Amino acid sequence: EVQLVESGGGLVQPGGSLRLSCTASGLVFNNNAMSWARQAPGKGLEWVSSISRDGGITTYTDSVKGRFKISRDNAKNTLYLEMNRLKPEDTAVYYCEDGSSRRGQGTQVTVSS
């Protein structure tokens, strides 16, 4: 059974930083490109960022370019999302996704003063 477990969310002030983690089990992690997606209150799911199997290629949605950084540690079966200069509009539940679009339960990120 594939399990993706996100962690690291919380409440942060505008301009602050958070680092999300996603630990995977039940899949060959280094055979999967991985992604982060988010869902803001009352909105649909939005793709945020993706990373290739070896970590050499990363892509981002325009609204987070230059502020977020996706990375992975294949030895630890873990995906990361470093989020800097957070804005209120980044408030959402953040999900990691594997190469088959399976998602974890998500972790809440709230950016508010």
N, C-alpha and C positions, 0 to 999 in steps of 0.2 A: 504494500500500500504506500502510495506516494504521500509524504507529509511535507508541507512547507510551513514553517513557523516563523512569523515575523515578530520582531521586538524592537524596543528602542524609542517608541513614540512617547509623546507627552505634551505638556503645556510649555510653551516658550514665548518670550516676548518678541515682537518684530525686531528683525536684525540679528536674532540669535541663531544658534546652530543645534542640529541634532544629527545623530548617526543611527540609521536604521540597519538592522541585521535580519537576515532570513536564513535559517538553517534548514537544509533539505535532507530528506532520507527517503529510501525506497526507490531511488532512481540513480542512474549513472550521471552524477552531477556534471562531470566535465564533458559529457556528450550533449549537454543542453545549453543553448543560448538562453539567457535569463533576462527578465524584465521587471521593472517596477511600474505599477499603475496606481491610480488614486481615484477616489470617489468623494467629491465634496458634497455637503448636505444638499439634497434636492436636485443633484445633478447626476449625469451618467458617468460611467467609468471612463477615465482618461489615461491614455498611455503617457508615461513620464520618461522612461529611459530603458535602453537595452544594452546588453553586453554580449559579445561573442563568446564561444566556448572557451577560448584561451585567454580572454580578456583583452585581446589586442584591438578590438573595434568596439567603440562605444557611440551611442547616439542619444540625443536628448530632444524633448519637445522644446520649442523656442522659449517658452516662458520660464524655463529653469536653466537654460544654457548659461554657463559662467558662474552659477550659484550651487548647483548640485554636481556630485561626482559619483558615478557608479563604479563598483569594483567587485572583485570576487577572489576567494581563496579556495581553489579547487581541493587542496589538501584537507581543508576543514569543511568542505561541502557548504560553504557559506557565501551568501551574496550580501553586499553592503550598499547603502545609499547615504553618502555624506551630504547633508543639506546645510548650506550657509546662507546668510543674509535672508532669513526667512521672512515672508510677507503674510499678512492675514489671508490672502487668497490662496496660500499653500495649505490652508486648513482642509483636512480630508482624512479619510481612512486610506492608508497606504498598503498595497498588496504586492507581494512578489509573485511572479508567474514563471512557470517552466516552459520548455519548448513545446509542450502540448496545451498551453494556455490554462493549466491547472493553477489555482491560487490558494494561498493560505487564508487564515481567518482575518488577517489584516491587523494593523496597529494604528491607533488614532494619533494624529498630529494636529495640535491646536495652536495657532499662532495668534496671540492676543495680549494686549497690555492690561 
